[in-house]
Amino acid sequence: MAKVTGLGGVFYVVKDPAATRAWYRDTLGIDGEYGPQLNWSEETGDQPYSLISHFPDGEYIKPGIGGFMINLRVDDCDSMVAQLKDKGVEILGHVDEGYGKFAWILDPDGVKIELWEQLRAPE
């Protein structure tokens, strides 16, 4: 039987693809042949997977637009937040939940990005 083997990408419409690609490259340091591209994960540990999570309403996604959010794993959330602030990026929030640190920003098209540093497996 055929099966799904992983997440291939996130695709969405933007006004200026070149400008958005440059923002991801210059702000988050990710780029590739077809746009922002990263390996499945450079991490090992308690959660070696990505997930598709469903919400009953869009409150968690706000103030992002489009009804979806991109979650990016980071190796040091506090340092990433400092780097982003130095680049003039507005940080929407930054918390330590014990099992992981999170921060939220918007890309230039209003898509919410959740930055996540896993500290240990959720209980």
N, CA and C of each residue as an Amber inpcrd file, in Angstrom:
protein
   369
   0.8480000  -1.1830000   0.0000000   0.0000000   0.0000000   0.0000000
   0.8930000   1.2450000   0.0000000   0.5340000   2.2260000  -0.7830000
   1.2740000   3.4930000  -0.8230000   1.0500000   4.2560000   0.4710000
   2.0320000   5.0810000   0.8580000   1.8920000   5.8610000   2.0850000
   2.5730000   7.2130000   1.9210000   2.1770000   8.1500000   2.7170000
   2.8070000   9.4580000   2.7610000   4.1170000   9.3230000   3.5190000
   5.1830000   9.9300000   3.0070000   6.4880000   9.7800000   3.6330000
   7.0230000  11.0450000   4.2810000   6.3520000  12.1830000   4.0970000
   6.8260000  13.4060000   4.7320000   6.2060000  14.6370000   4.1210000
   6.4930000  15.7590000   4.7030000   6.0060000  17.0480000   4.2350000
   6.9140000  17.5470000   3.1230000   6.3520000  17.8560000   1.9710000
   7.1350000  18.3090000   0.8360000   7.3190000  19.8090000   0.7860000
   6.4380000  20.5690000   1.4090000   6.5820000  22.0190000   1.3980000
   5.3070000  22.7160000   1.8140000   5.3900000  24.0170000   1.8910000
   4.2440000  24.8750000   2.1780000   4.1380000  25.8210000   0.9890000
   2.9790000  25.8910000   0.3750000   2.7930000  26.6950000  -0.8310000
   1.6720000  27.6990000  -0.5920000   1.9290000  28.9600000  -0.9190000
   0.8970000  29.9760000  -0.7800000   1.1790000  31.1420000  -1.7170000
   0.1520000  31.9170000  -2.0100000   0.2350000  33.0240000  -2.9580000
   0.6960000  34.2900000  -2.2460000   1.6410000  35.0160000  -2.8720000
   2.1230000  36.2950000  -2.3540000   2.1260000  37.3180000  -3.4900000
   2.1610000  38.5970000  -3.1310000   2.1690000  39.6590000  -4.1390000
   3.4730000  39.7050000  -4.9160000   4.5980000  39.5350000  -4.2350000
   5.9110000  39.6650000  -4.8620000   6.7940000  38.4990000  -4.4210000
   6.7630000  37.3790000  -5.1580000   7.5310000  36.2050000  -4.7570000
   9.0240000  36.4750000  -4.5610000   9.6300000  37.2980000  -5.3910000
  11.0610000  37.5820000  -5.2530000  11.3480000  38.3130000  -3.9470000
  10.5000000  39.2650000  -3.5850000  10.6940000  40.0110000  -2.3330000
  10.4910000  39.1080000  -1.1230000   9.4870000  38.2400000  -1.1780000
   9.2440000  37.3210000  -0.0730000  10.4040000  36.3440000   0.0640000
  10.8880000  35.8280000  -1.0450000  12.0330000  34.9150000  -1.0070000
  13.2580000  35.6110000  -0.4120000  13.4830000  36.8630000  -0.8040000
  14.6180000  37.6300000  -0.2570000  14.4550000  37.8270000   1.2470000
  13.2310000  38.0800000   1.7140000  12.9930000  38.2620000   3.1460000
  13.3450000  36.9800000   3.9020000  12.9000000  35.8250000   3.4230000
  13.2240000  34.5580000   4.0820000  14.7360000  34.3110000   4.0780000
  15.3890000  34.6470000   2.9880000  16.8440000  34.4770000   2.8970000
  17.5600000  35.4310000   3.8500000  17.2300000  36.7200000   3.7830000
  17.9450000  37.7340000   4.5440000  17.5650000  37.7590000   6.0230000
  16.3310000  37.4260000   6.3360000  15.8560000  37.5090000   7.7130000
  16.0190000  36.1990000   8.4730000  15.6680000  35.0890000   7.8450000
  15.7200000  33.7970000   8.5300000  16.8770000  32.9210000   8.0640000
  17.5600000  33.3450000   7.0120000  18.7310000  32.6000000   6.5520000
  18.4070000  31.3130000   5.8230000  17.2080000  31.2180000   5.2220000
  16.8750000  30.0080000   4.4710000  16.5810000  30.3650000   3.0140000
  17.1960000  29.6110000   2.1210000  17.0120000  29.8000000   0.6890000
  17.3430000  28.4820000   0.0140000  17.0020000  28.3710000  -1.2260000
  17.2930000  27.1640000  -1.9820000  16.9740000  27.3950000  -3.4450000
  17.1510000  26.3630000  -4.2180000  16.9640000  26.4690000  -5.6610000
  15.5540000  26.9240000  -6.0360000  14.5430000  26.4770000  -5.3090000
  13.1540000  26.7890000  -5.6340000  12.5030000  27.7350000  -4.6320000
  13.2770000  28.2960000  -3.7300000  12.7650000  29.1650000  -2.6760000
  13.3060000  28.6950000  -1.3380000  12.7930000  29.2480000  -0.2460000
  13.2750000  28.8300000   1.0770000  13.1700000  27.3130000   1.2080000
  14.2830000  26.6860000   1.4870000  14.3590000  25.2250000   1.5250000
  15.2200000  24.8090000   2.7040000  14.7970000  23.7910000   3.4230000
  15.5930000  23.2860000   4.5250000  15.4730000  21.7830000   4.5960000
  16.4310000  21.1790000   5.2280000  16.3920000  19.7440000   5.4220000
  15.2250000  19.4020000   6.3380000  14.8220000  18.1530000   6.2990000
  13.7100000  17.7170000   7.1500000  13.9420000  18.1970000   8.5750000
  15.0980000  17.9330000   9.1180000  15.5110000  18.4670000  10.4090000
  16.9750000  18.1320000  10.6110000  17.6880000  19.0420000  11.2050000
  19.0770000  18.7790000  11.5670000  19.1610000  18.2610000  12.9920000
  18.0230000  18.1490000  13.6430000  17.9710000  17.7520000  15.0400000
  17.7020000  16.2650000  15.1890000  18.0790000  15.7490000  16.3350000
  17.6770000  14.4150000  16.7500000  17.0290000  14.5950000  18.1100000
  16.2720000  13.6570000  18.5460000  15.7020000  13.7970000  19.8750000
  14.3130000  13.2300000  19.9860000  13.5470000  13.8440000  20.8800000
  12.2650000  13.2910000  21.2920000  11.1590000  13.4200000  20.2520000
  11.2640000  14.3730000  19.3280000  10.1960000  14.5330000  18.3530000
  10.7860000  14.6370000  16.9530000  11.1390000  13.5090000  16.3530000
  11.7640000  13.5200000  15.0310000  10.7290000  13.5710000  13.9070000
   9.6790000  14.3520000  14.0700000   8.6330000  14.4380000  13.0590000
   8.0850000  15.8530000  12.9850000   7.3680000  16.1050000  11.9180000
   6.5980000  17.3340000  11.7760000   5.1390000  16.9360000  11.8990000
   4.2710000  17.9050000  12.1220000   2.8790000  17.5420000  12.2430000
   1.9930000  18.4980000  11.4720000   0.8230000  18.0210000  11.1690000
  -0.2320000  18.8380000  10.5940000  -1.2550000  18.9690000  11.7090000
  -1.4370000  20.1810000  12.1990000  -2.3050000  20.3970000  13.3540000
  -3.5430000  21.1750000  12.9240000  -4.6950000  20.7500000  13.3970000
  -5.9690000  21.3520000  13.0170000  -6.5520000  22.1280000  14.1920000
  -7.0170000  23.3320000  13.9200000  -7.5880000  24.1980000  14.9490000
  -9.0530000  24.4580000  14.6500000  -9.8960000  24.5670000  15.6820000
 -11.3200000  24.8020000  15.4490000 -11.6280000  26.2370000  15.0120000
 -10.7050000  27.1570000  15.2370000 -10.8900000  28.5370000  14.7980000
  -9.5080000  29.1140000  14.5000000  -9.4520000  30.3390000  14.0410000
  -8.1870000  30.9310000  13.6300000  -7.5010000  31.7730000  14.6730000
  -7.9210000  31.7040000  15.9390000  -7.3460000  32.5660000  16.9700000
  -5.8380000  32.3700000  17.1300000  -5.3720000  31.1270000  17.0890000
  -3.9390000  30.8740000  17.2810000  -3.1230000  31.3930000  16.0970000
  -3.7320000  31.4540000  14.9440000  -3.0680000  31.9020000  13.7270000
  -2.9750000  33.4330000  13.6850000  -3.9020000  34.1180000  14.3350000
  -3.9170000  35.5820000  14.3050000  -2.6770000  36.1620000  14.9640000
  -2.1370000  37.2700000  14.5230000  -2.6790000  38.1510000  13.5010000
  -2.2990000  37.7530000  12.0870000  -1.7950000  36.5360000  11.9000000
  -1.4750000  36.0810000  10.5550000  -2.7170000  35.9820000   9.7010000
  -2.5050000  35.9950000   8.4060000  -3.6280000  35.9210000   7.4810000
  -3.5750000  34.6060000   6.7210000  -4.6590000  34.2640000   6.0760000
  -4.6760000  33.0920000   5.2060000  -5.1080000  31.8050000   5.8760000
  -5.3350000  31.8090000   7.1820000  -5.8300000  30.6120000   7.8450000
  -4.7880000  29.5310000   8.0840000  -3.4950000  29.8690000   7.9840000
  -2.4650000  28.8830000   8.2840000  -1.2500000  29.5820000   8.8780000
  -0.3470000  28.7950000   9.4290000   0.8690000  29.2980000  10.0570000
   1.9920000  28.3360000   9.6960000   3.2050000  28.8450000   9.6410000
   4.3770000  28.0090000   9.3900000   5.1520000  27.8890000  10.6950000
   5.4270000  26.6560000  11.1180000   6.2330000  26.4100000  12.3120000
   7.6260000  26.0140000  11.8550000   8.6330000  26.7510000  12.3230000
  10.0230000  26.4480000  11.9920000  10.7780000  26.0960000  13.2660000
  11.4560000  24.9540000  13.2540000  12.2820000  24.5680000  14.3920000
  13.5450000  25.4140000  14.3830000  13.9910000  25.8300000  15.5390000
  15.2330000  26.5990000  15.6700000  16.0830000  25.9700000  16.7670000
  17.3980000  26.1910000  16.6890000  18.2950000  25.5810000  17.6770000
  18.4490000  26.4290000  18.9310000  18.1510000  27.7230000  18.8570000
  18.2940000  28.6230000  20.0060000  17.3020000  29.7720000  19.8310000
  16.1340000  29.6110000  20.4040000  15.0550000  30.5710000  20.2130000
  15.4260000  31.9600000  20.7330000  16.0650000  32.0300000  21.8980000
  16.4310000  33.3320000  22.4650000  17.3900000  34.0880000  21.5440000
  18.3830000  33.3980000  21.0130000  19.3300000  34.0400000  20.1050000
  18.6600000  34.4300000  18.7930000  17.7510000  33.5700000  18.3030000
  17.0250000  33.8970000  17.0750000  16.1890000  35.1560000  17.2610000
  15.5270000  35.2720000  18.4000000  14.7280000  36.4640000  18.6890000
  15.6290000  37.7030000  18.7020000  16.7800000  37.6080000  19.3410000
  17.7130000  38.7440000  19.3790000  18.1690000  39.1290000  17.9700000
  18.4950000  38.1320000  17.1450000  18.9020000  38.4000000  15.7680000
  17.7950000  39.0880000  14.9820000  16.5750000  38.6020000  15.1490000
  15.4440000  39.1800000  14.4230000  15.1870000  40.6220000  14.8610000
  15.2750000  40.8650000  16.1620000  15.1050000  42.2370000  16.6590000
  16.1640000  43.1540000  16.0630000  17.4060000  42.6690000  15.9750000
  18.4810000  43.4630000  15.3710000  18.1850000  43.7940000  13.9150000
  17.4110000  42.9440000  13.2440000  17.0430000  43.1790000  11.8440000
  15.7520000  43.9870000  11.7190000  15.2000000  44.4240000  12.8730000
  13.9890000  45.2320000  12.8550000  12.6960000  44.4540000  12.7320000
  12.7350000  43.1350000  12.9530000  11.5400000  42.3060000  12.8690000
  10.7620000  42.4050000  14.1810000   9.4650000  42.6540000  14.0830000
   8.6170000  42.7190000  15.2760000   8.3700000  41.3120000  15.8150000
   8.6280000  41.1290000  17.0990000   8.3790000  39.8520000  17.7690000
   6.9820000  39.9380000  18.3810000   6.0760000  39.0690000  17.9520000
   4.6930000  39.0980000  18.4260000   4.5540000  38.5010000  19.8190000
   5.4560000  37.6280000  20.1770000   5.4410000  36.9740000  21.4750000
   6.6480000  36.0660000  21.5810000   7.0140000  35.7350000  22.8240000
   8.1930000  34.8890000  23.0690000   7.9810000  34.2450000  24.4340000
   7.8120000  32.9280000  24.4750000   7.5310000  32.2370000  25.7330000
   8.3670000  30.9780000  25.8790000   8.5410000  30.5660000  27.1210000
   9.1610000  29.2890000  27.4580000   8.0710000  28.4530000  28.1150000
   7.6550000  27.3790000  27.4430000   6.5840000  26.5140000  27.9570000
   7.1410000  25.3500000  28.7770000   8.4330000  25.3530000  29.0360000
   9.0530000  24.2580000  29.7790000   9.5400000  23.1580000  28.8590000
   8.6730000  22.6380000  28.0050000   9.0710000  21.6110000  27.0450000
   9.6400000  22.2200000  25.7750000   9.4480000  23.5340000  25.6150000
   9.9590000  24.2060000  24.4350000   9.8010000  25.7050000  24.5330000
  10.6300000  26.4140000  23.7700000  10.5330000  27.8680000  23.6800000
   9.9100000  28.2090000  22.3320000   9.0660000  29.2360000  22.3350000
   8.3560000  29.6510000  21.1380000   8.4760000  31.1600000  20.9620000
   8.4750000  31.5930000  19.7110000   8.3850000  33.0060000  19.3780000
   7.5840000  33.1020000  18.0840000   6.9460000  34.2540000  17.8760000
   6.1090000  34.4290000  16.7030000   6.4400000  35.7320000  15.9980000
   6.4620000  35.6570000  14.6640000   6.6870000  36.8240000  13.8170000
   5.7410000  36.7200000  12.6200000   5.6780000  37.7750000  11.8210000
   4.9460000  37.7420000  10.5540000   5.9430000  37.9130000   9.4220000
   5.7280000  37.1800000   8.3300000   6.5610000  37.4190000   7.1560000
   6.0260000  38.6660000   6.4390000   6.6710000  39.1290000   5.3740000
   6.2440000  40.3920000   4.7580000   4.8590000  40.3410000   4.1310000
   4.2810000  39.1420000   3.9830000   2.9420000  39.0050000   3.4160000
   1.8820000  38.7440000   4.4780000   2.2690000  38.8160000   5.7560000
   1.3080000  38.6410000   6.8370000   1.1070000  37.2090000   7.2870000
   1.9420000  36.2880000   6.8290000   1.8400000  34.8910000   7.2640000
   2.5580000  34.7620000   8.6040000   1.8750000  34.1920000   9.5770000
   2.4570000  34.0100000  10.8980000   3.4600000  32.8690000  10.8730000
   4.6190000  33.1050000  11.4740000   5.6670000  32.0980000  11.5970000
   5.9090000  31.8510000  13.0770000   5.8070000  30.5980000  13.4610000
   6.0950000  30.1900000  14.8330000   7.4840000  29.5800000  14.8500000
   8.3500000  30.1160000  15.6680000   9.6980000  29.5810000  15.8550000
   9.6690000  28.7120000  17.1010000  10.2150000  27.5120000  17.0080000
  10.1010000  26.5490000  18.1030000  11.4370000  25.8880000  18.3760000
  11.8810000  25.9860000  19.6200000  13.0470000  25.2630000  20.0960000
  12.5500000  24.2090000  21.0690000  12.6580000  22.9430000  20.6870000
  12.2220000  21.8640000  21.5720000  13.2500000  21.6680000  22.6650000
  12.8050000  21.6920000  23.9090000  13.6930000  21.4780000  25.0440000
  13.5950000  20.0610000  25.5780000  12.4050000  19.5000000  25.5370000
  12.1810000  18.1050000  25.9210000  10.8020000  17.6960000  25.3890000
  10.5150000  16.4300000  25.4000000   9.2470000  15.9380000  24.8870000
   8.0960000  16.4700000  25.7380000   6.9750000  16.8510000  25.1020000
   5.8100000  17.2770000  25.8880000   5.3370000  16.1480000  26.8030000
   4.8280000  16.5280000  27.9720000   4.3720000  15.5260000  28.9440000
   2.9480000  15.1270000  28.7010000
